[in-house]
Amino acid sequence: MGDRMTLQETVWTVKEEAYVARVAWNHSIGLSQETYQELQTHHDHVYAHETHLQTHQTQLQFQSTLIQTQHQVSETRFQMQQTAMAKLRETDCGRQAQLTEALRATVLVLQEALCCFPF
């Protein structure tokens, strides 16, 4: 009878230990799943922030390109204005030379006319 009681106690102890091991295992699995979910949540937040940063970087690059383009347009416009001003100066100098020649010719004609007609 003593062996039978010892056997029952051993069986009961083994079952109890198995139960405790299952509870511990389930608890461990539950914690692992909870930890995984927390990590996944953090991962999702990091991904959202990275996407947000990439969007801002793209916007900054676009703005930088836009500013460079505007600068190039302004520079081109300035060069065109400088070229137009140089052409106008050249034309003005040519016209001034023509007017000067015309005035000299007129003065010569008037001088000849005054010499030919006595007063």
N, CA and C atoms as an extended XYZ file, in Angstrom:
357
Properties=species:S:1:pos:R:3:atomname:S:1:resname:S:1:resid:I:1 pbc="F F F"
N         0.812       -1.182        0.000 N   MET     1
C         0.000        0.000        0.000 CA  MET     1
C         0.855        1.244        0.000 C   MET     1
N         1.994        1.199        0.661 N   GLY     2
C         2.907        2.337        0.704 CA  GLY     2
C         3.445        2.670       -0.672 C   GLY     2
N         3.727        1.634       -1.470 N   ASP     3
C         4.241        1.873       -2.815 CA  ASP     3
C         3.182        2.525       -3.688 C   ASP     3
N         1.963        2.111       -3.465 N   ARG     4
C         0.864        2.661       -4.247 CA  ARG     4
C         0.681        4.129       -3.909 C   ARG     4
N         0.786        4.505       -2.624 N   MET     5
C         0.659        5.898       -2.189 CA  MET     5
C         1.825        6.703       -2.739 C   MET     5
N         2.976        6.133       -2.715 N   THR     6
C         4.151        6.826       -3.235 CA  THR     6
C         4.006        7.034       -4.737 C   THR     6
N         3.462        6.025       -5.413 N   LEU     7
C         3.234        6.134       -6.852 CA  LEU     7
C         2.218        7.217       -7.141 C   LEU     7
N         1.119        7.270       -6.368 N   GLN     8
C         0.093        8.302       -6.567 CA  GLN     8
C         0.670        9.687       -6.295 C   GLN     8
N         1.492        9.784       -5.246 N   GLU     9
C         2.105       11.086       -4.942 CA  GLU     9
C         3.059       11.493       -6.070 C   GLU     9
N         3.778       10.546       -6.596 N   THR    10
C         4.712       10.840       -7.691 CA  THR    10
C         3.941       11.279       -8.935 C   THR    10
N         2.855       10.536       -9.231 N   VAL    11
C         2.018       10.895      -10.381 CA  VAL    11
C         1.434       12.287      -10.176 C   VAL    11
N         0.924       12.526       -8.951 N   TRP    12
C         0.334       13.839       -8.649 CA  TRP    12
C         1.405       14.926       -8.783 C   TRP    12
N         2.614       14.710       -8.310 N   THR    13
C         3.707       15.682       -8.380 CA  THR    13
C         4.093       15.939       -9.834 C   THR    13
N         4.163       14.861      -10.621 N   VAL    14
C         4.502       15.013      -12.040 CA  VAL    14
C         3.422       15.808      -12.748 C   VAL    14
N         2.133       15.504      -12.457 N   LYS    15
C         1.026       16.238      -13.084 CA  LYS    15
C         1.057       17.700      -12.655 C   LYS    15
N         1.326       17.945      -11.384 N   GLU    16
C         1.390       19.312      -10.857 CA  GLU    16
C         2.525       20.080      -11.539 C   GLU    16
N         3.668       19.433      -11.644 N   GLU    17
C         4.803       20.088      -12.295 CA  GLU    17
C         4.511       20.339      -13.774 C   GLU    17
N         3.845       19.395      -14.419 N   ALA    18
C         3.471       19.566      -15.826 CA  ALA    18
C         2.511       20.742      -15.970 C   ALA    18
N         1.529       20.815      -15.033 N   TYR    19
C         0.577       21.919      -15.053 CA  TYR    19
C         1.312       23.253      -14.877 C   TYR    19
N         2.214       23.310      -13.891 N   VAL    20
C         2.972       24.543      -13.628 CA  VAL    20
C         3.815       24.902      -14.857 C   VAL    20
N         4.406       23.911      -15.495 N   ALA    21
C         5.217       24.153      -16.691 CA  ALA    21
C         4.350       24.698      -17.827 C   ALA    21
N         3.125       24.132      -17.993 N   ARG    22
C         2.208       24.619      -19.029 CA  ARG    22
C         1.789       26.061      -18.755 C   ARG    22
N         1.481       26.338      -17.486 N   VAL    23
C         1.088       27.713      -17.125 CA  VAL    23
C         2.248       28.663      -17.419 C   VAL    23
N         3.458       28.278      -17.025 N   ALA    24
C         4.630       29.119      -17.275 CA  ALA    24
C         4.858       29.302      -18.772 C   ALA    24
N         4.695       28.194      -19.521 N   TRP    25
C         4.857       28.262      -20.974 CA  TRP    25
C         3.830       29.194      -21.600 C   TRP    25
N         2.584       29.043      -21.210 N   ASN    26
C         1.527       29.913      -21.732 CA  ASN    26
C         1.795       31.379      -21.376 C   ASN    26
N         2.234       31.595      -20.161 N   HIS    27
C         2.557       32.958      -19.721 CA  HIS    27
C         3.701       33.512      -20.578 C   HIS    27
N         4.714       32.694      -20.818 N   SER    28
C         5.849       33.107      -21.633 CA  SER    28
C         5.405       33.431      -23.055 C   SER    28
N         4.568       32.559      -23.618 N   ILE    29
C         4.043       32.784      -24.970 CA  ILE    29
C         3.234       34.075      -24.993 C   ILE    29
N         2.407       34.288      -23.997 N   GLY    30
C         1.601       35.511      -23.922 CA  GLY    30
C         2.483       36.748      -23.872 C   GLY    30
N         3.543       36.682      -23.065 N   LEU    31
C         4.462       37.816      -22.992 CA  LEU    31
C         5.173       38.017      -24.322 C   LEU    31
N         5.550       36.930      -24.959 N   SER    32
C         6.223       37.034      -26.243 CA  SER    32
C         5.308       37.693      -27.269 C   SER    32
N         4.043       37.289      -27.285 N   GLN    33
C         3.101       37.880      -28.230 CA  GLN    33
C         2.881       39.364      -27.911 C   GLN    33
N         2.782       39.688      -26.635 N   GLU    34
C         2.601       41.079      -26.227 CA  GLU    34
C         3.820       41.907      -26.638 C   GLU    34
N         4.999       41.341      -26.401 N   THR    35
C         6.237       42.024      -26.784 CA  THR    35
C         6.297       42.197      -28.294 C   THR    35
N         5.910       41.155      -29.031 N   TYR    36
C         5.898       41.233      -30.486 CA  TYR    36
C         4.954       42.329      -30.954 C   TYR    36
N         3.769       42.396      -30.355 N   GLN    37
C         2.808       43.421      -30.744 CA  GLN    37
C         3.347       44.818      -30.449 C   GLN    37
N         4.006       44.981      -29.298 N   GLU    38
C         4.601       46.278      -28.974 CA  GLU    38
C         5.693       46.633      -29.978 C   GLU    38
N         6.539       45.650      -30.312 N   LEU    39
C         7.588       45.902      -31.296 CA  LEU    39
C         7.002       46.253      -32.661 C   LEU    39
N         5.942       45.557      -33.029 N   GLN    40
C         5.280       45.830      -34.307 CA  GLN    40
C         4.708       47.243      -34.307 C   GLN    40
N         4.107       47.654      -33.200 N   THR    41
C         3.566       49.014      -33.083 CA  THR    41
C         4.681       50.043      -33.229 C   THR    41
N         5.806       49.795      -32.535 N   HIS    42
C         6.945       50.708      -32.652 CA  HIS    42
C         7.486       50.723      -34.080 C   HIS    42
N         7.548       49.561      -34.690 N   HIS    43
C         8.013       49.471      -36.078 CA  HIS    43
C         7.100       50.287      -36.991 C   HIS    43
N         5.797       50.171      -36.795 N   ASP    44
C         4.844       50.925      -37.608 CA  ASP    44
C         5.037       52.430      -37.415 C   ASP    44
N         5.280       52.858      -36.171 N   HIS    45
C         5.518       54.284      -35.903 CA  HIS    45
C         6.798       54.759      -36.587 C   HIS    45
N         7.849       53.946      -36.498 N   VAL    46
C         9.120       54.312      -37.133 CA  VAL    46
C         8.923       54.405      -38.642 C   VAL    46
N         8.217       53.447      -39.229 N   TYR    47
C         7.967       53.457      -40.668 CA  TYR    47
C         7.189       54.707      -41.063 C   TYR    47
N         6.184       55.072      -40.266 N   ALA    48
C         5.396       56.279      -40.552 CA  ALA    48
C         6.282       57.517      -40.496 C   ALA    48
N         7.168       57.583      -39.507 N   HIS    49
C         8.080       58.734      -39.393 CA  HIS    49
C         9.060       58.770      -40.570 C   HIS    49
N         9.568       57.607      -40.962 N   GLU    50
C        10.485       57.558      -42.100 CA  GLU    50
C         9.786       58.021      -43.369 C   GLU    50
N         8.554       57.582      -43.563 N   THR    51
C         7.785       58.009      -44.732 CA  THR    51
C         7.573       59.515      -44.698 C   THR    51
N         7.248       60.024      -43.531 N   HIS    52
C         7.047       61.471      -43.349 CA  HIS    52
C         8.338       62.227      -43.684 C   HIS    52
N         9.469       61.726      -43.207 N   LEU    53
C        10.758       62.357      -43.480 CA  LEU    53
C        11.091       62.311      -44.969 C   LEU    53
N        10.818       61.180      -45.590 N   GLN    54
C        11.087       61.068      -47.029 CA  GLN    54
C        10.229       62.047      -47.813 C   GLN    54
N         8.993       62.230      -47.382 N   THR    55
C         8.111       63.195      -48.037 CA  THR    55
C         8.690       64.592      -47.900 C   THR    55
N         9.139       64.947      -46.701 N   HIS    56
C         9.734       66.267      -46.486 CA  HIS    56
C        11.012       66.437      -47.308 C   HIS    56
N        11.828       65.394      -47.372 N   GLN    57
C        13.052       65.474      -48.161 CA  GLN    57
C        12.728       65.690      -49.631 C   GLN    57
N        11.715       64.996      -50.123 N   THR    58
C        11.297       65.163      -51.514 CA  THR    58
C        10.811       66.585      -51.752 C   THR    58
N        10.030       67.120      -50.811 N   GLN    59
C         9.547       68.495      -50.934 CA  GLN    59
C        10.708       69.487      -50.920 C   GLN    59
N        11.679       69.252      -50.043 N   LEU    60
C        12.841       70.141      -49.982 CA  LEU    60
C        13.653       70.083      -51.278 C   LEU    60
N        13.814       68.883      -51.820 N   GLN    61
C        14.534       68.753      -53.085 CA  GLN    61
C        13.789       69.469      -54.202 C   GLN    61
N        12.465       69.330      -54.215 N   PHE    62
C        11.652       70.003      -55.224 CA  PHE    62
C        11.794       71.512      -55.085 C   PHE    62
N        11.717       72.022      -53.844 N   GLN    63
C        11.857       73.463      -53.618 CA  GLN    63
C        13.244       73.936      -54.025 C   GLN    63
N        14.264       73.155      -53.723 N   SER    64
C        15.625       73.518      -54.106 CA  SER    64
C        15.743       73.591      -55.624 C   SER    64
N        15.185       72.604      -56.315 N   THR    65
C        15.202       72.603      -57.780 CA  THR    65
C        14.446       73.803      -58.321 C   THR    65
N        13.315       74.110      -57.721 N   LEU    66
C        12.519       75.263      -58.141 CA  LEU    66
C        13.302       76.560      -57.965 C   LEU    66
N        13.976       76.701      -56.825 N   ILE    67
C        14.774       77.907      -56.566 CA  ILE    67
C        15.918       78.006      -57.572 C   ILE    67
N        16.577       76.890      -57.848 N   GLN    68
C        17.668       76.900      -58.835 CA  GLN    68
C        17.152       77.292      -60.212 C   GLN    68
N        15.993       76.758      -60.575 N   THR    69
C        15.402       77.081      -61.868 CA  THR    69
C        15.051       78.565      -61.937 C   THR    69
N        14.450       79.090      -60.854 N   GLN    70
C        14.115       80.510      -60.822 CA  GLN    70
C        15.378       81.360      -60.930 C   GLN    70
N        16.440       80.932      -60.260 N   HIS    71
C        17.700       81.665      -60.342 CA  HIS    71
C        18.239       81.653      -61.772 C   HIS    71
N        18.178       80.494      -62.427 N   GLN    72
C        18.655       80.388      -63.806 CA  GLN    72
C        17.821       81.261      -64.736 C   GLN    72
N        16.499       81.276      -64.517 N   VAL    73
C        15.618       82.120      -65.331 CA  VAL    73
C        15.978       83.587      -65.123 C   VAL    73
N        16.192       83.985      -63.870 N   SER    74
C        16.564       85.369      -63.580 CA  SER    74
C        17.902       85.716      -64.223 C   SER    74
N        18.848       84.804      -64.125 N   GLU    75
C        20.167       85.033      -64.725 CA  GLU    75
C        20.049       85.161      -66.240 C   GLU    75
N        19.262       84.278      -66.858 N   THR    76
C        19.054       84.337      -68.306 CA  THR    76
C        18.382       85.639      -68.699 C   THR    76
N        17.358       86.027      -67.934 N   ARG    77
C        16.657       87.284      -68.202 CA  ARG    77
C        17.631       88.464      -68.087 C   ARG    77
N        18.484       88.446      -67.071 N   PHE    78
C        19.460       89.517      -66.872 CA  PHE    78
C        20.416       89.574      -68.067 C   PHE    78
N        20.904       88.409      -68.516 N   GLN    79
C        21.814       88.368      -69.664 CA  GLN    79
C        21.135       88.893      -70.922 C   GLN    79
N        19.859       88.528      -71.092 N   MET    80
C        19.106       89.014      -72.259 CA  MET    80
C        18.959       90.531      -72.194 C   MET    80
N        18.680       91.061      -71.006 N   GLN    81
C        18.556       92.509      -70.845 CA  GLN    81
C        19.889       93.196      -71.128 C   GLN    81
N        20.982       92.581      -70.637 N   GLN    82
C        22.305       93.160      -70.891 CA  GLN    82
C        22.613       93.168      -72.393 C   GLN    82
N        22.265       92.090      -73.071 N   THR    83
C        22.477       92.008      -74.518 CA  THR    83
C        21.636       93.060      -75.235 C   THR    83
N        20.378       93.191      -74.829 N   ALA    84
C        19.496       94.185      -75.450 CA  ALA    84
C        20.022       95.594      -75.205 C   ALA    84
N        20.509       95.870      -73.993 N   MET    85
C        21.061       97.192      -73.682 CA  MET    85
C        22.299       97.472      -74.533 C   MET    85
N        23.147       96.466      -74.703 N   ALA    86
C        24.351       96.638      -75.522 CA  ALA    86
C        23.963       96.939      -76.974 C   ALA    86
N        22.948       96.233      -77.489 N   LYS    87
C        22.485       96.489      -78.857 CA  LYS    87
C        21.904       97.893      -78.975 C   LYS    87
N        21.148       98.306      -77.956 N   LEU    88
C        20.584       99.662      -77.976 CA  LEU    88
C        21.691      100.714      -77.941 C   LEU    88
N        22.712      100.482      -77.127 N   ARG    89
C        23.841      101.421      -77.075 CA  ARG    89
C        24.541      101.493      -78.430 C   ARG    89
N        24.736      100.322      -79.031 N   GLU    90
C        25.377      100.265      -80.338 CA  GLU    90
C        24.549      101.015      -81.377 C   GLU    90
N        23.238      100.756      -81.353 N   THR    91
C        22.338      101.450      -82.279 CA  THR    91
C        22.364      102.949      -82.017 C   THR    91
N        22.350      103.322      -80.725 N   ASP    92
C        22.369      104.733      -80.347 CA  ASP    92
C        23.656      105.402      -80.834 C   ASP    92
N        24.792      104.707      -80.656 N   CYS    93
C        26.068      105.263      -81.132 CA  CYS    93
C        26.049      105.436      -82.651 C   CYS    93
N        25.496      104.447      -83.340 N   GLY    94
C        25.394      104.533      -84.810 CA  GLY    94
C        24.513      105.696      -85.228 C   GLY    94
N        23.409      105.871      -84.575 N   ARG    95
C        22.499      106.981      -84.913 CA  ARG    95
C        23.120      108.329      -84.567 C   ARG    95
N        23.821      108.358      -83.433 N   GLN    96
C        24.506      109.608      -83.076 CA  GLN    96
C        25.551      109.959      -84.129 C   GLN    96
N        26.283      108.953      -84.610 N   ALA    97
C        27.284      109.189      -85.655 CA  ALA    97
C        26.598      109.686      -86.929 C   ALA    97
N        25.470      109.095      -87.284 N   GLN    98
C        24.736      109.527      -88.473 CA  GLN    98
C        24.244      110.964      -88.313 C   GLN    98
N        23.709      111.276      -87.120 N   LEU    99
C        23.226      112.631      -86.859 CA  LEU    99
C        24.380      113.634      -86.896 C   LEU    99
N        25.504      113.224      -86.329 N   THR   100
C        26.677      114.105      -86.346 CA  THR   100
C        27.104      114.384      -87.788 C   THR   100
N        27.145      113.341      -88.602 N   GLU   101
C        27.494      113.511      -90.017 CA  GLU   101
C        26.475      114.400      -90.719 C   GLU   101
N        25.195      114.162      -90.418 N   ALA   102
C        24.143      114.975      -91.049 CA  ALA   102
C        24.276      116.432      -90.625 C   ALA   102
N        24.584      116.661      -89.340 N   LEU   103
C        24.770      118.046      -88.866 CA  LEU   103
C        26.001      118.679      -89.507 C   LEU   103
N        27.083      117.964      -89.644 N   ARG   104
C        28.285      118.487      -90.292 CA  ARG   104
C        27.990      118.856      -91.744 C   ARG   104
N        27.267      117.933      -92.388 N   ALA   105
C        26.911      118.201      -93.782 CA  ALA   105
C        26.032      119.441      -93.877 C   ALA   105
N        25.072      119.570      -92.952 N   THR   106
C        24.177      120.739      -92.944 CA  THR   106
C        24.978      122.006      -92.684 C   THR   106
N        25.907      121.947      -91.757 N   VAL   107
C        26.750      123.116      -91.449 CA  VAL   107
C        27.563      123.498      -92.672 C   VAL   107
N        28.144      122.509      -93.356 N   LEU   108
C        28.917      122.801      -94.566 CA  LEU   108
C        28.048      123.437      -95.643 C   LEU   108
N        26.849      122.894      -95.802 N   VAL   109
C        25.930      123.449      -96.797 CA  VAL   109
C        25.577      124.881      -96.425 C   VAL   109
N        25.299      125.122      -95.148 N   LEU   110
C        24.959      126.476      -94.711 CA  LEU   110
C        26.154      127.415      -94.867 C   LEU   110
N        27.335      126.926      -94.548 N   GLN   111
C        28.534      127.759      -94.707 CA  GLN   111
C        28.740      128.132      -96.174 C   GLN   111
N        28.558      127.172      -97.053 N   GLU   112
C        28.691      127.445      -98.499 CA  GLU   112
C        27.631      128.398      -98.961 C   GLU   112
N        26.442      128.213      -98.433 N   ALA   113
C        25.346      129.100      -98.836 CA  ALA   113
C        25.617      130.514      -98.362 C   ALA   113
N        26.160      130.663      -97.188 N   LEU   114
C        26.459      131.996      -96.653 CA  LEU   114
C        27.614      132.656      -97.410 C   LEU   114
N        28.546      131.838      -97.849 N   CYS   115
C        29.666      132.377      -98.606 CA  CYS   115
C        29.218      132.855      -99.992 C   CYS   115
N        28.303      132.176     -100.601 N   CYS   116
C        27.845      132.468     -101.935 CA  CYS   116
C        26.881      133.642     -101.961 C   CYS   116
N        26.167      133.878     -100.931 N   PHE   117
C        25.161      134.952     -100.919 CA  PHE   117
C        25.647      136.076     -100.007 C   PHE   117
N        26.024      137.183     -100.580 N   PRO   118
C        26.457      138.293      -99.719 CA  PRO   118
C        25.263      138.990      -99.119 C   PRO   118
N        25.442      139.508      -97.971 N   PHE   119
C        24.356      140.208      -97.284 CA  PHE   119
C        24.445      141.639      -97.504 C   PHE   119
